[in-house]
């Protein structure tokens, strides 16, 4: 076993177990090799797709920010256009906020403690009835998402 002298104790143990025909050592080595090959692949996978862009057609974002079942109280809500701050508001004690008088364009909505969302404010050819959208932005089990309801 002189060739094992320069190796670490763990490597010596594994190799001596393999040389002796130890099934346990062979199985351990196979698991170790699998783990070393599989872990980088698993680390590269993102469990959540990015949420789609929010399309706003009434120039107002009335929303609620939450993480799981918890409202993001008093969190800072910032709206950016081409990297420049357009507007910043604070959510209330229930995570609600309003950004109004928006111009058509593409924005990035950043919610403190949650993340960011891409927003498109568009002009529609048909004026809708007095129906407003109320948006909710959330993080559920580590995945960002949004949705809306109407009145």
Backbone as CSV, one residue per row, in Angstrom:
resi,resn,N_x,N_y,N_z,CA_x,CA_y,CA_z,C_x,C_y,C_z
1,UNK,0.812,-1.188,0.000,0.000,0.000,0.000,0.859,1.257,0.000
2,UNK,2.052,1.161,-0.487,2.936,2.316,-0.481,2.435,3.434,-1.397
3,UNK,1.683,3.092,-2.465,1.174,4.130,-3.369,0.099,4.985,-2.701
4,UNK,-0.480,4.536,-1.576,-1.507,5.295,-0.874,-0.928,6.322,0.094
5,UNK,0.377,6.251,0.358,0.995,7.061,1.402,0.825,8.568,1.188
6,UNK,0.872,9.048,-0.041,0.787,10.481,-0.288,-0.634,11.010,-0.409
7,UNK,-1.647,10.151,-0.271,-3.044,10.557,-0.440,-3.682,10.908,0.898
8,UNK,-4.781,11.643,0.831,-5.483,12.011,2.059,-6.074,10.762,2.713
9,UNK,-6.355,10.825,4.010,-6.900,9.662,4.713,-8.235,9.183,4.115
10,UNK,-9.082,10.113,3.688,-10.377,9.721,3.112,-10.153,8.985,1.798
11,UNK,-9.263,9.529,0.952,-8.957,8.883,-0.324,-8.341,7.515,-0.078
12,UNK,-7.452,7.401,0.888,-6.845,6.111,1.213,-7.906,5.090,1.623
13,UNK,-8.862,5.536,2.453,-9.929,4.651,2.911,-10.777,4.163,1.738
14,UNK,-11.139,5.078,0.856,-11.967,4.711,-0.293,-11.229,3.744,-1.205
15,UNK,-9.972,4.077,-1.528,-9.215,3.226,-2.437,-8.910,1.863,-1.828
16,UNK,-8.617,1.832,-0.548,-8.348,0.527,0.075,-9.617,-0.308,0.126
17,UNK,-10.774,0.328,0.322,-12.043,-0.398,0.307,-12.356,-0.930,-1.076
18,UNK,-12.036,-0.166,-2.101,-12.281,-0.616,-3.482,-11.339,-1.759,-3.823
19,UNK,-10.063,-1.618,-3.463,-9.083,-2.674,-3.744,-9.473,-3.969,-3.059
20,UNK,-10.038,-3.865,-1.876,-10.424,-5.064,-1.128,-11.745,-5.625,-1.641
21,UNK,-12.360,-4.941,-2.617,-13.616,-5.441,-3.179,-14.826,-5.069,-2.345
22,UNK,-14.719,-4.037,-1.535,-15.825,-3.643,-0.666,-16.985,-3.033,-1.450
23,UNK,-18.145,-3.671,-1.391,-19.326,-3.178,-2.106,-19.789,-1.836,-1.547
24,UNK,-19.658,-1.663,-0.237,-20.090,-0.426,0.383,-19.253,0.746,-0.133
25,UNK,-17.965,0.546,-0.237,-17.086,1.603,-0.718,-17.370,1.927,-2.185
26,UNK,-17.620,0.914,-2.985,-17.940,1.149,-4.394,-19.235,1.953,-4.511
27,UNK,-20.208,1.593,-3.697,-21.483,2.309,-3.716,-21.292,3.758,-3.245
28,UNK,-20.493,3.946,-2.207,-20.206,5.281,-1.703,-19.517,6.127,-2.769
29,UNK,-18.549,5.544,-3.446,-17.844,6.262,-4.501,-18.792,6.607,-5.652
30,UNK,-19.673,5.717,-6.028,-20.638,5.987,-7.097,-21.564,7.139,-6.708
31,UNK,-22.030,7.153,-5.466,-22.888,8.245,-5.000,-22.138,9.578,-4.976
32,UNK,-20.894,9.529,-4.553,-20.083,10.727,-4.498,-19.867,11.309,-5.901
33,UNK,-19.541,10.455,-6.859,-19.340,10.909,-8.241,-20.644,11.478,-8.799
34,UNK,-21.762,10.808,-8.555,-23.054,11.298,-9.037,-23.357,12.679,-8.446
35,UNK,-23.115,12.830,-7.137,-23.394,14.108,-6.486,-22.529,15.226,-7.059
36,UNK,-21.264,14.928,-7.322,-20.374,15.947,-7.875,-20.776,16.350,-9.290
37,UNK,-21.332,15.416,-10.047,-21.767,15.727,-11.408,-23.142,16.382,-11.431
38,UNK,-24.038,15.969,-10.554,-25.416,16.449,-10.593,-25.599,17.805,-9.923
39,UNK,-24.850,18.122,-8.901,-25.060,19.356,-8.148,-24.900,20.621,-8.996
40,UNK,-23.851,20.744,-9.835,-23.767,21.959,-10.649,-24.953,22.118,-11.601
41,UNK,-25.456,21.036,-12.135,-26.604,21.098,-13.041,-27.837,21.560,-12.278
42,UNK,-28.056,21.033,-11.093,-29.209,21.435,-10.293,-29.105,22.886,-9.852
43,UNK,-27.892,23.341,-9.573,-27.710,24.725,-9.135,-28.020,25.714,-10.248
44,UNK,-27.828,25.322,-11.504,-28.093,26.217,-12.627,-29.574,26.339,-12.944
45,UNK,-30.376,25.385,-12.522,-31.799,25.434,-12.818,-32.479,26.472,-11.937
46,UNK,-33.326,27.306,-12.534,-34.081,28.304,-11.773,-35.482,27.738,-11.569
47,UNK,-35.926,27.612,-10.330,-37.217,26.978,-10.073,-38.415,27.801,-10.523
48,UNK,-38.228,29.078,-10.747,-39.359,29.947,-11.081,-39.104,30.681,-12.387
49,UNK,-40.079,30.697,-13.271,-39.929,31.538,-14.460,-40.135,32.999,-14.068
50,UNK,-39.579,33.896,-14.857,-39.805,35.321,-14.591,-41.256,35.654,-14.893
51,UNK,-41.865,36.507,-14.081,-43.266,36.859,-14.349,-43.370,37.677,-15.631
52,UNK,-44.483,37.546,-16.362,-44.655,38.338,-17.573,-44.831,39.818,-17.241
53,UNK,-44.653,40.669,-18.246,-44.808,42.107,-18.036,-46.256,42.431,-17.693
54,UNK,-46.428,43.400,-16.825,-47.749,43.905,-16.459,-48.145,44.939,-17.515
55,UNK,-49.317,44.786,-18.109,-49.791,45.765,-19.080,-50.898,46.586,-18.430
56,UNK,-50.661,47.880,-18.341,-51.589,48.792,-17.678,-52.219,49.672,-18.748
57,UNK,-53.556,49.715,-18.789,-54.200,50.536,-19.804,-55.042,51.670,-19.225
58,UNK,-54.919,51.927,-17.935,-55.692,53.039,-17.362,-54.803,54.055,-16.629
59,UNK,-53.486,54.023,-16.878,-52.532,55.004,-16.374,-52.414,55.038,-14.858
60,UNK,-52.912,53.995,-14.187,-52.845,53.917,-12.727,-52.463,52.496,-12.333
61,UNK,-51.554,52.396,-11.373,-51.268,51.093,-10.765,-51.689,51.202,-9.313
62,UNK,-52.818,50.592,-8.999,-53.246,50.454,-7.612,-52.923,49.017,-7.241
63,UNK,-52.126,48.824,-6.216,-51.704,47.463,-5.926,-51.476,47.173,-4.473
64,UNK,-51.208,45.900,-4.215,-50.852,45.410,-2.894,-49.614,44.548,-3.046
65,UNK,-48.660,44.717,-2.145,-47.440,43.924,-2.153,-47.474,42.945,-0.991
66,UNK,-47.119,41.696,-1.273,-47.109,40.695,-0.221,-46.093,39.605,-0.464
67,UNK,-45.700,38.963,0.609,-44.764,37.846,0.550,-45.444,36.683,1.245
68,UNK,-45.809,35.667,0.466,-46.611,34.580,1.023,-47.968,35.136,1.395
69,UNK,-48.376,34.930,2.618,-49.656,35.452,3.111,-49.488,36.790,3.832
70,UNK,-48.253,37.273,3.920,-47.942,38.469,4.699,-47.855,39.706,3.817
71,UNK,-48.554,40.775,4.191,-48.456,42.051,3.469,-47.094,42.675,3.738
72,UNK,-46.532,43.313,2.725,-45.268,44.032,2.900,-45.588,45.447,3.363
73,UNK,-45.712,45.593,4.644,-46.104,46.861,5.261,-45.037,47.920,5.086
74,UNK,-45.467,49.102,4.735,-44.593,50.277,4.625,-43.398,50.060,3.705
75,UNK,-43.482,49.108,2.791,-42.358,48.886,1.886,-42.295,50.004,0.855
76,UNK,-41.107,50.287,0.394,-40.904,51.340,-0.589,-41.193,50.788,-1.981
77,UNK,-42.010,51.491,-2.754,-42.372,51.096,-4.109,-41.821,52.164,-5.045
78,UNK,-40.962,51.740,-5.976,-40.306,52.696,-6.874,-40.612,52.329,-8.315
79,UNK,-40.804,53.345,-9.135,-41.072,53.156,-10.555,-39.951,53.831,-11.338
80,UNK,-39.309,53.070,-12.233,-38.182,53.565,-13.015,-38.513,53.534,-14.502
81,UNK,-37.966,54.489,-15.234,-38.049,54.505,-16.684,-36.637,54.732,-17.203
82,UNK,-36.145,53.820,-18.003,-34.784,53.877,-18.553,-33.744,54.095,-17.456
83,UNK,-33.934,53.421,-16.336,-32.986,53.471,-15.229,-33.114,54.682,-14.324
84,UNK,-34.020,55.595,-14.638,-34.182,56.798,-13.807,-35.466,56.697,-12.990
85,UNK,-35.371,57.128,-11.749,-36.525,57.104,-10.855,-37.597,58.063,-11.349
86,UNK,-38.815,57.556,-11.532,-39.946,58.370,-11.962,-40.791,58.759,-10.758
87,UNK,-41.055,57.777,-9.903,-41.899,58.027,-8.741,-41.587,57.000,-7.661
88,UNK,-41.718,57.441,-6.412,-41.524,56.537,-5.270,-42.620,56.818,-4.267
89,UNK,-43.258,55.741,-3.794,-44.285,55.858,-2.760,-44.025,54.782,-1.711
90,UNK,-44.663,54.936,-0.579,-44.575,53.919,0.476,-45.904,53.186,0.547
91,UNK,-45.835,51.873,0.657,-47.054,51.087,0.855,-47.588,51.370,2.256
92,UNK,-48.892,51.213,2.427,-49.479,51.453,3.751,-49.297,50.208,4.634
93,UNK,-49.957,50.206,5.776,-49.819,49.114,6.746,-50.351,47.783,6.215
94,UNK,-51.137,47.823,5.156,-51.663,46.590,4.561,-50.976,46.262,3.235
95,UNK,-49.878,46.948,2.938,-49.117,46.689,1.725,-49.693,47.343,0.476
96,UNK,-50.699,48.217,0.611,-51.339,48.848,-0.550,-50.592,50.109,-0.974
97,UNK,-50.604,50.359,-2.287,-49.967,51.558,-2.823,-50.675,51.979,-4.106
98,UNK,-50.464,53.239,-4.503,-51.034,53.770,-5.744,-49.986,54.596,-6.473
99,UNK,-49.813,54.295,-7.754,-48.996,55.107,-8.652,-49.942,55.570,-9.749
100,UNK,-50.217,56.867,-9.812,-51.193,57.339,-10.799,-50.585,58.388,-11.722
101,UNK,-51.385,58.845,-12.670,-50.961,59.834,-13.664,-49.727,59.361,-14.431
102,UNK,-49.719,58.079,-14.807,-48.587,57.525,-15.543,-48.713,57.842,-17.025
103,UNK,-47.591,58.089,-17.659,-47.559,58.300,-19.098,-47.330,56.954,-19.782
104,UNK,-47.782,56.828,-21.038,-47.495,55.587,-21.770,-45.982,55.355,-21.830
105,UNK,-45.588,54.114,-21.703,-44.173,53.775,-21.760,-43.879,52.463,-21.083
106,UNK,-42.599,52.151,-21.012,-42.123,50.918,-20.391,-41.412,51.297,-19.094
107,UNK,-41.756,50.613,-18.028,-41.229,50.921,-16.700,-40.739,49.659,-16.014
108,UNK,-40.005,49.885,-14.943,-39.643,48.797,-14.036,-40.163,49.191,-12.663
109,UNK,-41.021,48.344,-12.115,-41.609,48.551,-10.798,-40.789,47.754,-9.799
110,UNK,-40.227,48.431,-8.814,-39.402,47.777,-7.803,-40.108,47.885,-6.453
111,UNK,-40.283,46.741,-5.799,-40.941,46.720,-4.499,-39.950,46.192,-3.469
112,UNK,-39.646,47.037,-2.486,-38.677,46.685,-1.451,-39.091,45.396,-0.756
113,UNK,-38.149,44.467,-0.628,-38.418,43.205,0.047,-39.090,42.177,-0.834
114,UNK,-39.335,42.525,-2.108,-40.025,41.595,-3.009,-39.248,41.374,-4.287
115,UNK,-38.982,42.430,-5.040,-38.277,42.301,-6.314,-38.787,43.325,-7.300
116,UNK,-38.641,43.015,-8.584,-39.059,43.969,-9.601,-39.932,43.307,-10.654
117,UNK,-40.713,44.136,-11.318,-41.640,43.710,-12.351,-41.541,44.682,-13.515
118,UNK,-41.597,44.169,-14.737,-41.646,45.029,-15.906,-43.085,45.444,-16.134
119,UNK,-43.285,46.719,-16.458,-44.631,47.281,-16.631,-44.683,48.031,-17.952
120,UNK,-45.756,47.828,-18.710,-46.012,48.601,-19.929,-47.299,49.366,-19.728
121,UNK,-47.238,50.673,-19.858,-48.437,51.499,-19.801,-48.792,51.823,-21.251
122,UNK,-49.998,51.412,-21.661,-50.398,51.557,-23.062,-51.671,52.381,-23.180
123,UNK,-51.867,52.919,-24.366,-53.098,53.637,-24.688,-53.967,52.683,-25.498
124,UNK,-55.208,52.506,-25.083,-56.115,51.631,-25.840,-57.042,52.473,-26.704
125,UNK,-57.430,51.920,-27.848,-58.308,52.632,-28.779,-59.713,52.765,-28.217
126,UNK,-60.128,51.801,-27.436,-61.482,51.807,-26.880,-61.398,52.169,-25.408
127,UNK,-62.109,53.173,-25.018,-62.172,53.549,-23.607,-63.069,52.556,-22.895
128,UNK,-62.531,51.878,-21.901,-63.327,50.895,-21.177,-64.326,51.607,-20.273
129,UNK,-65.292,50.860,-19.831,-66.260,51.406,-18.881,-65.529,51.730,-17.584
130,UNK,-66.206,52.259,-16.669,-65.584,52.669,-15.409,-65.095,51.451,-14.616
131,UNK,-64.327,50.626,-15.262,-63.820,49.427,-14.624,-62.332,49.623,-14.332
132,UNK,-61.955,49.462,-13.082,-60.569,49.655,-12.680,-59.939,48.301,-12.383
133,UNK,-58.655,48.224,-12.595,-57.900,47.019,-12.229,-57.177,47.281,-10.925
134,UNK,-57.233,46.296,-10.055,-56.500,46.363,-8.799,-55.473,45.237,-8.835
135,UNK,-54.190,45.579,-8.835,-53.107,44.611,-9.008,-52.612,44.109,-7.655
136,UNK,-52.114,42.897,-7.649,-51.412,42.376,-6.479,-50.094,41.791,-6.960
137,UNK,-49.052,42.093,-6.219,-47.700,41.641,-6.513,-47.250,40.807,-5.322
138,UNK,-46.725,39.624,-5.579,-46.416,38.740,-4.452,-45.214,37.857,-4.727
139,UNK,-44.722,37.282,-3.675,-43.681,36.266,-3.695,-44.274,35.076,-2.967
140,UNK,-44.482,33.987,-3.681,-45.050,32.792,-3.064,-44.064,31.653,-3.247
141,UNK,-43.533,31.165,-2.151,-42.543,30.087,-2.145,-41.337,30.425,-3.016
142,UNK,-40.913,31.686,-2.949,-39.733,32.110,-3.668,-39.956,32.499,-5.124
143,UNK,-41.171,32.447,-5.602,-41.467,32.790,-6.990,-42.259,34.086,-7.054
144,UNK,-41.793,35.031,-7.880,-42.497,36.290,-8.056,-43.679,36.108,-8.998
145,UNK,-44.754,36.804,-8.710,-45.930,36.750,-9.567,-46.789,37.977,-9.375
146,UNK,-47.767,38.123,-10.247,-48.709,39.225,-10.123,-50.029,38.796,-10.722
147,UNK,-51.046,39.561,-10.408,-52.366,39.307,-10.949,-53.214,40.551,-10.743
148,UNK,-54.463,40.487,-11.145,-55.320,41.634,-10.929,-56.759,41.183,-10.795
149,UNK,-57.552,42.073,-10.233,-58.994,41.879,-10.175,-59.622,43.194,-10.632
150,UNK,-60.880,43.145,-10.996,-61.560,44.356,-11.441,-62.745,44.632,-10.515
151,UNK,-63.169,45.886,-10.529,-64.312,46.239,-9.670,-65.618,45.926,-10.369
